[in-house]
Amino acid sequence: MGWLLGTQNARHPMWLLIITNVVNIALDVLFVIGFGWKVQGAAAASVLAEYSGLMLGLWFVSRQWLAAALPSVREKIGSVRNGMGRLLRLNRDIFLRSLCLQLSFTFMTFQGATLGDDVVAANAVLMSFLMLVSYAMDGFAYAMEAMVGKAIGARNREALGRSLIGTTFWSLIISLAIMVAFAGFGRDIIGLISNIPAVQAEAAKYLPWLSAVPLVAMWCFLLDGIFIGATRGREMRNSMFVAICVFFAVWWGLSAYGNHALWAAMLAFMGMRGLGLAVIFAYQWHKDIFLEAASANN
């Protein structure tokens, strides 16, 4: 999927996910209900579905590889070896960045549990709101990664600028729409997720924080896409280190406010992620060194 998305092919990854999940569902029904294999049947269905997805993905890649008349795998081995160190460093930086991201969500769950059953249940419901924002913004981030990588490879500042403007515009439109939906229909969405009155009432207390998330989080996703497309893992890692420190500082400073402190910390965390990368990008863009620095990193 990563290779296909990197070539700006979003259709094949979509079909790959759809077909893999359909195969998984069909095999679950056959093995669990039809054959009565229970847990073992579900496990076998998942394994077979994943391998079917692998085979389909390889077929998609081979078709696109041949259609584009790309060099053979044997011819690419040498360049892959030469770039392995850079790839491992990039993977290290993205791993550390992702570790900090998971730390923030894990802490939300852990600390929420200390505030009572209703709070931890409400936070679980509200995390579904965050996942919705993530799904909506991920598409723009993937598009940005591919377009930035292409523009950097061509050393085309104008193409990069057009990609930034277009993607930012549509991300902003979608973010505002989600923000309005959360503000206007947040209680209804909560009711679809949980039918427990106490949990619904608790979750509704924190809707103002969730309503602000889409507009703040969109910058995280967009800038992540820019820096991943430019293979600038170090900047992402360092900005995430600063953001996680801000997360804990805000939580500690507002801890007397209970769960509100957690959501304030999460919003500050997202804001700092976007702000840190925005400052780095704005500086390098203004100095006209972003393409040069990214190309040197490649």
Secondary structure, DSSP 8 states (H G I E B T S, - for coil): -HHHHHTT--HHHHHHHHHHHHHHHHHHIIIIIIS--HHHHHHHHHHHHHHHHHHHHHHHHHHHHHHTT---HHHHHHHHHHTHHHHHHHHHHHHHHHHHHHHHHHHHHHHHHTT-HHHHHHHHHHHHHHHHHHHHHHHHHHHHHHHHHHHHHTT-HHHHHHHHHHHHHHHHHHHHHHHHHHHHHHHHHHHHH---HHHHHHHHTTHHHHHHHHHHHHHHHHHHHHHHHTT-HHHHHHHHHHHHHHHHHHHHHTGGGTHHHHHHHHHHHHHHHHHHHHHHHHHHHHTT-HHHHHHHH-
